[in-house]
Amino acid sequence: MASRRIAQSSVNWASLAERVPPNQKPNLAAFKTKSDKYLRSVVANPETPPKIDWSFYKKNVPVAGMVDKFQKAYEALQIPYPADNVTKSVEAQEKEVQQEIAKFVKDSEARIADFQSQIATLKALLPYDQMTMEDFRDSFPEQALDPINRPSFWPHTPEEQEPGAPNAEPHH
């Protein structure tokens, strides 16, 4: 497996900082410092190790076969790049979250439309300081006083009403 060279951080630190709560900002700063330190140490070294001049060592090392033995061992050395075992699960989680986000957006748009219709209804009403009791009864029949069909006693709270009376809710 060919190794991948890291040239720069793939983390969008500004975007991440926007999502971190204020009490966690020092932890994020410490994490960024540590991450930058590791990135600098990786970038400071070349991607491939320097080439060894084996012929120079064969000429200058008096022990016969030692350089050949080291050369074989060095060339046989393979440092495997860690296998990627988590990308597929992260991508699956991302798809699930994207579906949840899409559902939340759809539900939110429905709620927004409902709230906007409620706001439009309230804006269409007469201002309360100009409204008469009849206007209030026409606009809010379930909340308006109805002494014939739903009589209540002062202070019009549920605790003060007669047990079993048809009016179970307070009237304002």
Salt bridges, closest charged atoms under 4 A:
ASP36 OD2 - LYS32 NZ 2.73
ASP68 OD1 - LYS58 NZ 3.30
ASP107 OD2 - LYS103 NZ 3.04
ASP138 OD1 - ARG137 NH2 3.48
